[in-house]
Amino acid sequence: MNRRTFLCCASAAALSAGAASSDASAAALSALAASPGAVNAGPPAPHALLTPYKLNRLVLAGSGVAGDFDEKFVDCPFVFRYQDEFRLTYIGFDGTGYQTGMARSTNLQDWTRMGCILRRDPNSLIFRYNIAMMWIVRENEALSPGRLKKVNGRYLGAWHAYPNPGMEAGPAVIGLCWSDDLLHWELEPPCLRPDDPGAAAWEQGGLYKPCLVEEHGTFYLFYNAKTHNLPKREGGGWREQIGLATSRDLKHWTRSPLNPIIPNGPPGSWDDRFASDPCVVRWRHQWAIFYYGLSSRDRKARDLLAMGHTPDHPQKTGTILVDAGPPGSVDDDFAHKPSVIAWQGDFYHFYTAVSGRYPHDVRGISVARSQPWS
């Protein structure tokens, strides 16, 4: 079972159970944020990092054009400032697997596709079905436009790839890639695998999104990963949590002994099932790890925040940054997979929005910000 099927089937099961006892279900869901057992205990998130004003529409969606790499849907935004415009890398799904695209904008609301910048390679055992670049090394400050930083004179990206056709099917690996122009990329072999000798049980089911941060000559590779499938008594499926590996030379990587640095929360919390998709920046003297949580209580995905003075010992805040919306909204099921930048005094939080019921759900990219939309 892939990630989408697991999530959507679980949501459908929750809805079905709710239909049998609608009053009790509605009461339980409405009490999610208020119940002490359902929240993440922790300090509030900094006010400057809050984005309560949603655009309430998709800024990028699947093309719907047969044969396009992003025909079915788009996913996993990464937003940054480049020259005199904004760029957005994203993942497109065509029914076979993930490939990586790029779009451009002048106002962060209206985006124009630039095409596919990383395509699958049928002759590669690693990239024959999927190649998803998730991050390019950028300036670290949260309240910055996310301008890219060059490493050894080139742009440095981080990718992951799944071995099987479908959406996120099979145990993925993580690697690096290099570019001179952001449109053409040279892929390196994997640098992290779920079956590495140092891999622990929490990550042996497969790796997910990499987020690569450079500071003072050390590279911090944040990533989420999954367990092997769990027995039914533990809910079946798997769990996802966030870990960290570091390197000085981009060749030899050391996993943190504190992994997973963002574990699942207690039963009923916002991230008791998944703590996933890190987006890591610096806020003043702290590391700010934006991520999404999936709760077993309501089967919704929402974006959250953890912060710490060291990268491998963050504390979860008690704040939902972007929550799933009301029925009929573009994100009434999931509001997840964060990417953040700041521009002209506003803080922007891009995310993948999912609405509707599987298999007819709609997945695309939306945005919220710190100030009302004019």
Beta strands, then each sheet from edge to edge (+ up, - down):
strand 1: 53-54
strand 2: 60-61
strand 3: 73-82
strand 4: 85-93
strand 5: 98-105
strand 6: 112-118
strand 7: 132-136
strand 8: 150-151
strand 9: 154-161
strand 10: 173-179
strand 11: 186-192
strand 12: 206-215
strand 13: 218-226
strand 14: 240-247
strand 15: 254-255
strand 16: 274-283
strand 17: 286-294
strand 18: 301-308
strand 19: 315-316
strand 20: 334-343
strand 21: 346-355
strand 22: 362-369
sheet 1: 1+ 22- 2+
sheet 2: 1+ 22- 21+ 20-
sheet 3: 3+ 4- 5+ 6-
sheet 4: 7+ 9- 8+
sheet 5: 7+ 9- 10+ 11-
sheet 6: 12+ 13- 14+ 15-
sheet 7: 16+ 17- 18+ 19-
end
